[in-house]
Amino acid sequence: MNFLKNGLSWVKALLKFLTIKENRDIGIKYTKKALDLAAYVASKTKTKKDDKGLAFIAKTFDEATTFLDDDEKEQVAYDITKEKKGSLKDIALNIAANEIGVSLGKKTIKLNAITKAIKFGIKIF
């Protein structure tokens, strides 16, 4: 099974290497490493309840602040991030270029406020 999974990963890397100029510039070895890293992160975050909760928090924040201008949204995000008591004490919010970032421990999520696309991740540092 691992052989099949690794083979499919190499096929994906080869296709990306052939079709995307940036991947040709860095080489097939690093293209595969990037795909493997993405697969590893996805395996750690894909189906956990915390991730669904973070996505819900990001969407709720976006909906709740639609009437605020950008400076006011940033101030609210800052105030929530520095909160040290209550249920918001372990949540960090970040707003940048139409993107809302929510962190809880090492888990992070980013919501594109325009397209509503969501990206999951893990804080390494």
N, CA, C and O atoms as CSV, one atom per row, in Angstrom:
chain,resi,resn,atom,element,x,y,z
A,1,MET,N,N,0.819,-1.192,0.000
A,1,MET,CA,C,0.000,0.000,0.000
A,1,MET,C,C,0.865,1.259,0.000
A,1,MET,O,O,0.582,2.216,-0.721
A,2,ASN,N,N,1.920,1.252,0.813
A,2,ASN,CA,C,2.813,2.406,0.884
A,2,ASN,C,C,3.502,2.636,-0.464
A,2,ASN,O,O,3.724,3.777,-0.869
A,3,PHE,N,N,3.839,1.535,-1.156
A,3,PHE,CA,C,4.478,1.634,-2.467
A,3,PHE,C,C,3.545,2.336,-3.455
A,3,PHE,O,O,3.975,3.200,-4.219
A,4,LEU,N,N,2.269,1.961,-3.432
A,4,LEU,CA,C,1.275,2.568,-4.319
A,4,LEU,C,C,1.102,4.054,-4.003
A,4,LEU,O,O,1.052,4.888,-4.908
A,5,LYS,N,N,1.013,4.376,-2.714
A,5,LYS,CA,C,0.856,5.767,-2.285
A,5,LYS,C,C,2.057,6.601,-2.711
A,5,LYS,O,O,1.894,7.720,-3.196
A,6,ASN,N,N,3.264,6.064,-2.533
A,6,ASN,CA,C,4.485,6.771,-2.921
A,6,ASN,C,C,4.554,6.932,-4.439
A,6,ASN,O,O,4.984,7.971,-4.939
A,7,GLY,N,N,4.132,5.903,-5.166
A,7,GLY,CA,C,4.122,5.974,-6.635
A,7,GLY,C,C,3.178,7.056,-7.137
A,7,GLY,O,O,3.512,7.803,-8.057
A,8,LEU,N,N,1.986,7.140,-6.527
A,8,LEU,CA,C,1.031,8.184,-6.911
A,8,LEU,C,C,1.577,9.572,-6.601
A,8,LEU,O,O,1.341,10.524,-7.345
A,9,SER,N,N,2.309,9.677,-5.494
A,9,SER,CA,C,2.918,10.960,-5.139
A,9,SER,C,C,3.947,11.384,-6.189
A,9,SER,O,O,4.034,12.560,-6.543
A,10,TRP,N,N,4.723,10.421,-6.680
A,10,TRP,CA,C,5.708,10.723,-7.724
A,10,TRP,C,C,5.013,11.124,-9.034
A,10,TRP,O,O,5.485,12.014,-9.742
A,11,VAL,N,N,3.903,10.473,-9.348
A,11,VAL,CA,C,3.152,10.817,-10.566
A,11,VAL,C,C,2.632,12.249,-10.469
A,11,VAL,O,O,2.753,13.021,-11.420
A,12,LYS,N,N,2.048,12.607,-9.308
A,12,LYS,CA,C,1.574,13.988,-9.104
A,12,LYS,C,C,2.723,14.979,-9.248
A,12,LYS,O,O,2.584,16.014,-9.899
A,13,ALA,N,N,3.867,14.649,-8.632
A,13,ALA,CA,C,5.026,15.537,-8.703
A,13,ALA,C,C,5.478,15.710,-10.144
A,13,ALA,O,O,5.805,16.820,-10.565
A,14,LEU,N,N,5.499,14.621,-10.902
A,14,LEU,CA,C,5.915,14.689,-12.299
A,14,LEU,C,C,4.961,15.561,-13.111
A,14,LEU,O,O,5.401,16.385,-13.913
A,15,LEU,N,N,3.661,15.382,-12.905
A,15,LEU,CA,C,2.680,16.197,-13.630
A,15,LEU,C,C,2.822,17.681,-13.292
A,15,LEU,O,O,2.785,18.531,-14.182
A,16,LYS,N,N,2.984,17.987,-12.011
A,16,LYS,CA,C,3.161,19.390,-11.621
A,16,LYS,C,C,4.477,19.938,-12.171
A,16,LYS,O,O,4.553,21.094,-12.588
A,17,PHE,N,N,5.504,19.100,-12.165
A,17,PHE,CA,C,6.809,19.501,-12.699
A,17,PHE,C,C,6.699,19.848,-14.185
A,17,PHE,O,O,7.286,20.828,-14.644
A,18,LEU,N,N,5.954,19.049,-14.921
A,18,LEU,CA,C,5.826,19.265,-16.363
A,18,LEU,C,C,4.905,20.430,-16.721
A,18,LEU,O,O,5.104,21.083,-17.745
A,19,THR,N,N,3.903,20.694,-15.887
A,19,THR,CA,C,2.893,21.683,-16.265
A,19,THR,C,C,3.054,23.059,-15.632
A,19,THR,O,O,2.458,24.023,-16.113
A,20,ILE,N,N,3.835,23.176,-14.576
A,20,ILE,CA,C,3.955,24.461,-13.876
A,20,ILE,C,C,5.402,24.939,-13.918
A,20,ILE,O,O,6.308,24.247,-13.455
A,21,LYS,N,N,5.608,26.127,-14.475
A,21,LYS,CA,C,6.964,26.662,-14.656
A,21,LYS,C,C,7.722,26.766,-13.332
A,21,LYS,O,O,8.901,26.418,-13.264
A,22,GLU,N,N,7.055,27.240,-12.288
A,22,GLU,CA,C,7.714,27.376,-10.984
A,22,GLU,C,C,8.271,26.039,-10.505
A,22,GLU,O,O,9.359,25.982,-9.932
A,23,ASN,N,N,7.522,24.966,-10.742
A,23,ASN,CA,C,7.986,23.648,-10.337
A,23,ASN,C,C,9.178,23.189,-11.181
A,23,ASN,O,O,10.080,22.522,-10.673
A,24,ARG,N,N,9.182,23.546,-12.461
A,24,ARG,CA,C,10.342,23.210,-13.298
A,24,ARG,C,C,11.579,23.958,-12.808
A,24,ARG,O,O,12.690,23.431,-12.865
A,25,ASP,N,N,11.385,25.187,-12.328
A,25,ASP,CA,C,12.517,25.975,-11.839
A,25,ASP,C,C,13.139,25.376,-10.583
A,25,ASP,O,O,14.354,25.447,-10.396
A,26,ILE,N,N,12.310,24.784,-9.721
A,26,ILE,CA,C,12.867,24.238,-8.474
A,26,ILE,C,C,13.273,22.773,-8.598
A,26,ILE,O,O,14.064,22.284,-7.791
A,27,GLY,N,N,12.750,22.074,-9.584
A,27,GLY,CA,C,13.120,20.669,-9.790
A,27,GLY,C,C,12.086,19.710,-9.243
A,27,GLY,O,O,11.293,20.051,-8.366
A,28,ILE,N,N,12.113,18.493,-9.784
A,28,ILE,CA,C,11.112,17.493,-9.417
A,28,ILE,C,C,11.273,17.021,-7.972
A,28,ILE,O,O,10.279,16.709,-7.315
A,29,LYS,N,N,12.499,16.965,-7.470
A,29,LYS,CA,C,12.735,16.499,-6.106
A,29,LYS,C,C,12.036,17.410,-5.094
A,29,LYS,O,O,11.389,16.927,-4.164
A,30,TYR,N,N,12.169,18.729,-5.277
A,30,TYR,CA,C,11.541,19.660,-4.345
A,30,TYR,C,C,10.034,19.771,-4.580
A,30,TYR,O,O,9.283,20.066,-3.650
A,31,THR,N,N,9.595,19.541,-5.801
A,31,THR,CA,C,8.157,19.483,-6.063
A,31,THR,C,C,7.537,18.339,-5.268
A,31,THR,O,O,6.485,18.502,-4.650
A,32,LYS,N,N,8.199,17.173,-5.289
A,32,LYS,CA,C,7.696,16.020,-4.527
A,32,LYS,C,C,7.725,16.303,-3.031
A,32,LYS,O,O,6.780,15.963,-2.320
A,33,LYS,N,N,8.801,16.924,-2.544
A,33,LYS,CA,C,8.890,17.250,-1.116
A,33,LYS,C,C,7.741,18.174,-0.708
A,33,LYS,O,O,7.143,17.986,0.351
A,34,ALA,N,N,7.431,19.166,-1.538
A,34,ALA,CA,C,6.335,20.096,-1.237
A,34,ALA,C,C,5.005,19.356,-1.202
A,34,ALA,O,O,4.180,19.605,-0.323
A,35,LEU,N,N,4.789,18.449,-2.152
A,35,LEU,CA,C,3.547,17.665,-2.165
A,35,LEU,C,C,3.457,16.746,-0.944
A,35,LEU,O,O,2.387,16.594,-0.354
A,36,ASP,N,N,4.580,16.140,-0.572
A,36,ASP,CA,C,4.590,15.276,0.608
A,36,ASP,C,C,4.289,16.073,1.874
A,36,ASP,O,O,3.561,15.605,2.750
A,37,LEU,N,N,4.849,17.279,1.967
A,37,LEU,CA,C,4.591,18.140,3.124
A,37,LEU,C,C,3.109,18.512,3.177
A,37,LEU,O,O,2.489,18.460,4.239
A,38,ALA,N,N,2.550,18.886,2.036
A,38,ALA,CA,C,1.130,19.242,1.987
A,38,ALA,C,C,0.260,18.052,2.389
A,38,ALA,O,O,-0.720,18.220,3.115
A,39,ALA,N,N,0.609,16.862,1.927
A,39,ALA,CA,C,-0.157,15.658,2.270
A,39,ALA,C,C,-0.061,15.354,3.763
A,39,ALA,O,O,-1.041,14.944,4.383
A,40,TYR,N,N,1.128,15.559,4.337
A,40,TYR,CA,C,1.314,15.305,5.773
A,40,TYR,C,C,0.470,16.266,6.598
A,40,TYR,O,O,-0.222,15.850,7.527
A,41,VAL,N,N,0.526,17.555,6.258
A,41,VAL,CA,C,-0.257,18.550,6.991
A,41,VAL,C,C,-1.744,18.239,6.856
A,41,VAL,O,O,-2.486,18.303,7.837
A,42,ALA,N,N,-2.178,17.904,5.647
A,42,ALA,CA,C,-3.589,17.581,5.435
A,42,ALA,C,C,-4.008,16.369,6.263
A,42,ALA,O,O,-5.124,16.328,6.781
A,43,SER,N,N,-3.125,15.386,6.389
A,43,SER,CA,C,-3.468,14.191,7.162
A,43,SER,C,C,-3.629,14.508,8.643
A,43,SER,O,O,-4.349,13.806,9.352
A,44,LYS,N,N,-2.972,15.546,9.110
A,44,LYS,CA,C,-3.060,15.922,10.522
A,44,LYS,C,C,-4.255,16.820,10.812
A,44,LYS,O,O,-4.657,16.940,11.970
A,45,THR,N,N,-4.828,17.447,9.806
A,45,THR,CA,C,-5.863,18.440,10.067
A,45,THR,C,C,-7.193,18.175,9.381
A,45,THR,O,O,-8.174,18.860,9.671
A,46,LYS,N,N,-7.256,17.226,8.503
A,46,LYS,CA,C,-8.388,17.082,7.593
A,46,LYS,C,C,-9.747,16.872,8.275
A,46,LYS,O,O,-10.717,17.528,7.895
A,47,THR,N,N,-9.844,16.007,9.236
A,47,THR,CA,C,-11.172,15.628,9.721
A,47,THR,C,C,-11.381,15.898,11.209
A,47,THR,O,O,-12.347,15.396,11.784
A,48,LYS,N,N,-10.546,16.642,11.823
A,48,LYS,CA,C,-10.669,16.854,13.256
A,48,LYS,C,C,-11.734,17.889,13.583
A,48,LYS,O,O,-11.952,18.836,12.828
A,49,LYS,N,N,-12.385,17.697,14.704
A,49,LYS,CA,C,-13.445,18.593,15.140
A,49,LYS,C,C,-12.908,20.014,15.363
A,49,LYS,O,O,-13.601,20.986,15.065
A,50,ASP,N,N,-11.692,20.141,15.878
A,50,ASP,CA,C,-11.106,21.472,16.108
A,50,ASP,C,C,-11.041,22.280,14.817
A,50,ASP,O,O,-11.297,23.484,14.825
A,51,ASP,N,N,-10.704,21.629,13.716
A,51,ASP,CA,C,-10.601,22.337,12.441
A,51,ASP,C,C,-11.961,22.869,11.996
A,51,ASP,O,O,-12.065,23.991,11.500
A,52,LYS,N,N,-12.999,22.057,12.177
A,52,LYS,CA,C,-14.340,22.512,11.832
A,52,LYS,C,C,-14.737,23.674,12.734
A,52,LYS,O,O,-15.386,24.622,12.292
A,53,GLY,N,N,-14.341,23.589,14.002
A,53,GLY,CA,C,-14.627,24.679,14.937
A,53,GLY,C,C,-13.915,25.959,14.544
A,53,GLY,O,O,-14.506,27.039,14.589
A,54,LEU,N,N,-12.631,25.847,14.154
A,54,LEU,CA,C,-11.880,27.033,13.725
A,54,LEU,C,C,-12.489,27.636,12.472
A,54,LEU,O,O,-12.576,28.857,12.349
A,55,ALA,N,N,-12.911,26.789,11.541
A,55,ALA,CA,C,-13.554,27.296,10.326
A,55,ALA,C,C,-14.830,28.045,10.684
A,55,ALA,O,O,-15.124,29.094,10.111
A,56,PHE,N,N,-15.582,27.506,11.627
A,56,PHE,CA,C,-16.810,28.157,12.065
A,56,PHE,C,C,-16.510,29.502,12.731
A,56,PHE,O,O,-17.220,30.482,12.501
A,57,ILE,N,N,-15.459,29.550,13.557
A,57,ILE,CA,C,-15.066,30.808,14.209
A,57,ILE,C,C,-14.678,31.850,13.163
A,57,ILE,O,O,-15.091,33.006,13.260
A,58,ALA,N,N,-13.894,31.454,12.171
A,58,ALA,CA,C,-13.463,32.395,11.125
A,58,ALA,C,C,-14.668,32.929,10.353
A,58,ALA,O,O,-14.760,34.130,10.096
A,59,LYS,N,N,-15.590,32.042,9.985
A,59,LYS,CA,C,-16.779,32.480,9.240
A,59,LYS,C,C,-17.657,33.386,10.096
A,59,LYS,O,O,-18.183,34.388,9.612
A,60,THR,N,N,-17.811,33.033,11.360
A,60,THR,CA,C,-18.628,33.848,12.258
A,60,THR,C,C,-18.017,35.229,12.445
A,60,THR,O,O,-18.731,36.233,12.436
A,61,PHE,N,N,-16.697,35.284,12.616
A,61,PHE,CA,C,-16.017,36.577,12.755
A,61,PHE,C,C,-16.239,37.417,11.500
A,61,PHE,O,O,-16.521,38.611,11.592
A,62,ASP,N,N,-16.112,36.798,10.336
A,62,ASP,CA,C,-16.310,37.507,9.073
A,62,ASP,C,C,-17.733,38.064,8.983
A,62,ASP,O,O,-17.929,39.219,8.607
A,63,GLU,N,N,-18.708,37.250,9.325
A,63,GLU,CA,C,-20.108,37.691,9.258
A,63,GLU,C,C,-20.401,38.774,10.295
A,63,GLU,O,O,-21.120,39.731,10.010
A,64,ALA,N,N,-19.841,38.621,11.502
A,64,ALA,CA,C,-20.126,39.569,12.580
A,64,ALA,C,C,-19.479,40.932,12.364
A,64,ALA,O,O,-19.913,41.925,12.947
A,65,THR,N,N,-18.450,40.982,11.533
A,65,THR,CA,C,-17.724,42.250,11.351
A,65,THR,C,C,-17.957,42.864,9.977
A,65,THR,O,O,-17.200,43.745,9.570
A,66,THR,N,N,-18.973,42.428,9.257
A,66,THR,CA,C,-19.201,42.975,7.912
A,66,THR,C,C,-19.520,44.460,7.939
A,66,THR,O,O,-19.269,45.160,6.959
A,67,PHE,N,N,-20.069,44.954,9.045
A,67,PHE,CA,C,-20.422,46.367,9.137
A,67,PHE,C,C,-19.266,47.245,9.617
A,67,PHE,O,O,-19.411,48.465,9.693
A,68,LEU,N,N,-18.130,46.646,9.938
A,68,LEU,CA,C,-16.967,47.404,10.398
A,68,LEU,C,C,-16.021,47.696,9.241
A,68,LEU,O,O,-15.930,46.918,8.291
A,69,ASP,N,N,-15.316,48.823,9.326
A,69,ASP,CA,C,-14.286,49.073,8.306
A,69,ASP,C,C,-13.024,48.292,8.681
A,69,ASP,O,O,-12.960,47.695,9.755
A,70,ASP,N,N,-12.021,48.296,7.798
A,70,ASP,CA,C,-10.831,47.463,7.990
A,70,ASP,C,C,-10.092,47.773,9.289
A,70,ASP,O,O,-9.650,46.858,9.984
A,71,ASP,N,N,-9.954,49.066,9.622
A,71,ASP,CA,C,-9.256,49.431,10.857
A,71,ASP,C,C,-9.988,48.923,12.090
A,71,ASP,O,O,-9.365,48.455,13.043
A,72,GLU,N,N,-11.319,49.017,12.064
A,72,GLU,CA,C,-12.099,48.526,13.203
A,72,GLU,C,C,-12.007,47.006,13.319
A,72,GLU,O,O,-11.930,46.479,14.428
A,73,LYS,N,N,-12.015,46.294,12.189
A,73,LYS,CA,C,-11.858,44.836,12.215
A,73,LYS,C,C,-10.511,44.451,12.816
A,73,LYS,O,O,-10.425,43.545,13.645
A,74,GLU,N,N,-9.457,45.151,12.389
A,74,GLU,CA,C,-8.122,44.854,12.919
A,74,GLU,C,C,-8.061,45.100,14.419
A,74,GLU,O,O,-7.419,44.343,15.147
A,75,GLN,N,N,-8.728,46.160,14.888
A,75,GLN,CA,C,-8.743,46.456,16.324
A,75,GLN,C,C,-9.478,45.358,17.091
A,75,GLN,O,O,-9.020,44.930,18.150
A,76,VAL,N,N,-10.606,44.906,16.567
A,76,VAL,CA,C,-11.355,43.823,17.216
A,76,VAL,C,C,-10.508,42.551,17.247
A,76,VAL,O,O,-10.452,41.872,18.272
A,77,ALA,N,N,-9.847,42.223,16.132
A,77,ALA,CA,C,-8.985,41.031,16.083
A,77,ALA,C,C,-7.861,41.141,17.106
A,77,ALA,O,O,-7.531,40.166,17.781
A,78,TYR,N,N,-7.275,42.330,17.219
A,78,TYR,CA,C,-6.197,42.559,18.190
A,78,TYR,C,C,-6.720,42.370,19.616
A,78,TYR,O,O,-6.078,41.713,20.435
A,79,ASP,N,N,-7.896,42.953,19.909
A,79,ASP,CA,C,-8.471,42.842,21.249
A,79,ASP,C,C,-8.766,41.389,21.614
A,79,ASP,O,O,-8.522,40.971,22.746
A,80,ILE,N,N,-9.288,40.623,20.662
A,80,ILE,CA,C,-9.580,39.211,20.923
A,80,ILE,C,C,-8.287,38.434,21.156
A,80,ILE,O,O,-8.218,37.592,22.051
A,81,THR,N,N,-7.265,38.718,20.353
A,81,THR,CA,C,-5.987,38.012,20.467
A,81,THR,C,C,-5.324,38.252,21.820
A,81,THR,O,O,-4.701,37.345,22.371
A,82,LYS,N,N,-5.452,39.466,22.360
A,82,LYS,CA,C,-4.791,39.754,23.645
A,82,LYS,C,C,-5.651,39.387,24.851
A,82,LYS,O,O,-5.223,39.560,25.992
A,83,GLU,N,N,-6.863,38.880,24.607
A,83,GLU,CA,C,-7.762,38.480,25.696
A,83,GLU,C,C,-7.132,37.351,26.509
A,83,GLU,O,O,-6.662,36.367,25.937
A,84,LYS,N,N,-7.118,37.483,27.822
A,84,LYS,CA,C,-6.473,36.495,28.696
A,84,LYS,C,C,-7.457,35.752,29.595
A,84,LYS,O,O,-7.053,34.905,30.391
A,85,LYS,N,N,-8.758,36.071,29.470
A,85,LYS,CA,C,-9.767,35.425,30.310
A,85,LYS,C,C,-10.915,34.936,29.443
A,85,LYS,O,O,-11.084,35.375,28.306
A,86,GLY,N,N,-11.693,34.028,29.992
A,86,GLY,CA,C,-12.903,33.577,29.317
A,86,GLY,C,C,-12.632,32.626,28.161
A,86,GLY,O,O,-11.528,32.105,28.005
A,87,SER,N,N,-13.668,32.412,27.355
A,87,SER,CA,C,-13.577,31.409,26.293
A,87,SER,C,C,-12.730,31.855,25.113
A,87,SER,O,O,-12.386,31.034,24.263
A,88,LEU,N,N,-12.384,33.142,25.039
A,88,LEU,CA,C,-11.577,33.638,23.918
A,88,LEU,C,C,-10.081,33.692,24.244
A,88,LEU,O,O,-9.284,34.113,23.406
A,89,LYS,N,N,-9.694,33.273,25.450
A,89,LYS,CA,C,-8.308,33.461,25.895
A,89,LYS,C,C,-7.269,32.734,25.052
A,89,LYS,O,O,-6.117,33.167,25.013
A,90,ASP,N,N,-7.631,31.642,24.374
A,90,ASP,CA,C,-6.637,30.881,23.608
A,90,ASP,C,C,-6.799,31.039,22.097
A,90,ASP,O,O,-6.221,30.272,21.327
A,91,ILE,N,N,-7.580,32.025,21.676
A,91,ILE,CA,C,-7.796,32.266,20.251
A,91,ILE,C,C,-6.990,33.478,19.800
A,91,ILE,O,O,-6.984,34.514,20.465
A,92,ALA,N,N,-6.313,33.337,18.667
A,92,ALA,CA,C,-5.594,34.454,18.057
A,92,ALA,C,C,-6.201,34.724,16.685
A,92,ALA,O,O,-6.424,33.799,15.904
A,93,LEU,N,N,-6.466,35.991,16.398
A,93,LEU,CA,C,-7.022,36.390,15.109
A,93,LEU,C,C,-6.047,37.302,14.394
A,93,LEU,O,O,-5.361,38.111,15.020
A,94,ASN,N,N,-5.990,37.167,13.085
A,94,ASN,CA,C,-5.124,38.013,12.271
A,94,ASN,C,C,-5.868,38.340,10.983
A,94,ASN,O,O,-6.476,37.465,10.366
A,95,ILE,N,N,-5.814,39.598,10.586
A,95,ILE,CA,C,-6.464,40.016,9.348
A,95,ILE,C,C,-5.406,40.617,8.435
A,95,ILE,O,O,-4.649,41.498,8.843
A,96,ALA,N,N,-5.360,40.134,7.196
A,96,ALA,CA,C,-4.416,40.670,6.212
A,96,ALA,C,C,-4.945,40.407,4.814
A,96,ALA,O,O,-5.273,39.270,4.477
A,97,ALA,N,N,-5.028,41.430,4.012
A,97,ALA,CA,C,-5.394,41.319,2.587
A,97,ALA,C,C,-6.614,40.426,2.351
A,97,ALA,O,O,-6.531,39.417,1.650
A,98,ASN,N,N,-7.735,40.808,2.941
A,98,ASN,CA,C,-8.993,40.073,2.777
A,98,ASN,C,C,-8.926,38.639,3.285
A,98,ASN,O,O,-9.687,37.785,2.829
A,99,GLU,N,N,-8.032,38.369,4.217
A,99,GLU,CA,C,-7.897,37.025,4.767
A,99,GLU,C,C,-7.992,37.102,6.286
A,99,GLU,O,O,-7.362,37.950,6.919
A,100,ILE,N,N,-8.775,36.219,6.850
A,100,ILE,CA,C,-8.927,36.142,8.294
A,100,ILE,C,C,-8.231,34.888,8.765
A,100,ILE,O,O,-8.562,33.786,8.329
A,101,GLY,N,N,-7.265,35.050,9.654
A,101,GLY,CA,C,-6.549,33.910,10.203
A,101,GLY,C,C,-6.975,33.666,11.639
A,101,GLY,O,O,-7.057,34.606,12.430
A,102,VAL,N,N,-7.245,32.419,11.983
A,102,VAL,CA,C,-7.607,32.036,13.338
A,102,VAL,C,C,-6.648,30.948,13.783
A,102,VAL,O,O,-6.403,29.987,13.054
A,103,SER,N,N,-6.102,31.106,14.992
A,103,SER,CA,C,-5.204,30.102,15.558
A,103,SER,C,C,-5.721,29.667,16.918
A,103,SER,O,O,-6.242,30.467,17.696
A,104,LEU,N,N,-5.563,28.390,17.180
A,104,LEU,CA,C,-5.888,27.821,18.474
A,104,LEU,C,C,-4.824,26.774,18.747
A,104,LEU,O,O,-4.830,25.698,18.150
A,105,GLY,N,N,-3.914,27.096,19.650
A,105,GLY,CA,C,-2.767,26.220,19.859
A,105,GLY,C,C,-1.897,26.214,18.609
A,105,GLY,O,O,-1.542,27.276,18.097
A,106,LYS,N,N,-1.553,25.036,18.114
A,106,LYS,CA,C,-0.736,24.934,16.903
A,106,LYS,C,C,-1.569,24.867,15.637
A,106,LYS,O,O,-1.019,24.925,14.537
A,107,LYS,N,N,-2.882,24.746,15.767
A,107,LYS,CA,C,-3.748,24.664,14.591
A,107,LYS,C,C,-4.089,26.060,14.098
A,107,LYS,O,O,-4.363,26.962,14.889
A,108,THR,N,N,-4.069,26.224,12.791
A,108,THR,CA,C,-4.436,27.497,12.194
A,108,THR,C,C,-5.387,27.265,11.024
A,108,THR,O,O,-5.432,26.191,10.424
A,109,ILE,N,N,-6.131,28.301,10.732
A,109,ILE,CA,C,-7.004,28.267,9.570
A,109,ILE,C,C,-7.036,29.671,8.989
A,109,ILE,O,O,-6.983,30.659,9.721
A,110,LYS,N,N,-7.123,29.747,7.675
A,110,LYS,CA,C,-7.243,31.045,7.010
A,110,LYS,C,C,-8.476,31.017,6.123
A,110,LYS,O,O,-8.681,30.088,5.342
A,111,LEU,N,N,-9.292,32.054,6.258
A,111,LEU,CA,C,-10.513,32.183,5.467
A,111,LEU,C,C,-10.352,33.373,4.545
A,111,LEU,O,O,-10.096,34.485,5.005
A,112,ASN,N,N,-10.499,33.155,3.255
A,112,ASN,CA,C,-10.505,34.255,2.300
A,112,ASN,C,C,-11.879,34.898,2.406
A,112,ASN,O,O,-12.890,34.263,2.103
A,113,ALA,N,N,-11.921,36.149,2.831
A,113,ALA,CA,C,-13.189,36.821,3.094
A,113,ALA,C,C,-13.987,37.081,1.822
A,113,ALA,O,O,-15.191,37.329,1.895
A,114,ILE,N,N,-13.356,37.030,0.679
A,114,ILE,CA,C,-14.065,37.281,-0.577
A,114,ILE,C,C,-14.591,35.979,-1.172
A,114,ILE,O,O,-15.783,35.862,-1.459
A,115,THR,N,N,-13.703,34.996,-1.359
A,115,THR,CA,C,-14.106,33.734,-1.999
A,115,THR,C,C,-14.639,32.707,-1.010
A,115,THR,O,O,-15.246,31.716,-1.417
A,116,LYS,N,N,-14.422,32.932,0.284
A,116,LYS,CA,C,-14.812,32.006,1.366
A,116,LYS,C,C,-14.024,30.702,1.325
A,116,LYS,O,O,-14.428,29.716,1.942
A,117,ALA,N,N,-12.900,30.686,0.602
A,117,ALA,CA,C,-12.034,29.506,0.581
A,117,ALA,C,C,-11.312,29.399,1.928
A,117,ALA,O,O,-10.950,30.406,2.536
A,118,ILE,N,N,-11.112,28.166,2.376
A,118,ILE,CA,C,-10.495,27.916,3.678
A,118,ILE,C,C,-9.229,27.095,3.494
A,118,ILE,O,O,-9.202,26.131,2.729
A,119,LYS,N,N,-8.163,27.498,4.220
A,119,LYS,CA,C,-6.905,26.754,4.221
A,119,LYS,C,C,-6.589,26.349,5.655
A,119,LYS,O,O,-6.652,27.173,6.568
A,120,PHE,N,N,-6.252,25.087,5.850
A,120,PHE,CA,C,-5.874,24.585,7.153
A,120,PHE,C,C,-4.365,24.490,7.262
A,120,PHE,O,O,-3.676,24.360,6.251
A,121,GLY,N,N,-3.844,24.553,8.480
A,121,GLY,CA,C,-2.406,24.420,8.661
A,121,GLY,C,C,-2.043,24.161,10.105
A,121,GLY,O,O,-2.895,24.110,10.992
A,122,ILE,N,N,-0.750,24.001,10.311
A,122,ILE,CA,C,-0.190,23.800,11.629
A,122,ILE,C,C,0.946,24.799,11.801
A,122,ILE,O,O,1.811,24.917,10.934
A,123,LYS,N,N,0.942,25.529,12.940
A,123,LYS,CA,C,2.045,26.449,13.206
A,123,LYS,C,C,3.277,25.636,13.561
A,123,LYS,O,O,3.235,24.779,14.443
A,124,ILE,N,N,4.371,25.910,12.868
A,124,ILE,CA,C,5.607,25.179,13.140
A,124,ILE,C,C,6.442,25.901,14.173
A,124,ILE,O,O,7.101,25.264,14.994
A,125,PHE,N,N,6.426,27.221,14.144
A,125,PHE,CA,C,7.220,28.005,15.093
A,125,PHE,C,C,6.324,28.751,16.034
A,125,PHE,O,O,6.809,29.469,16.909
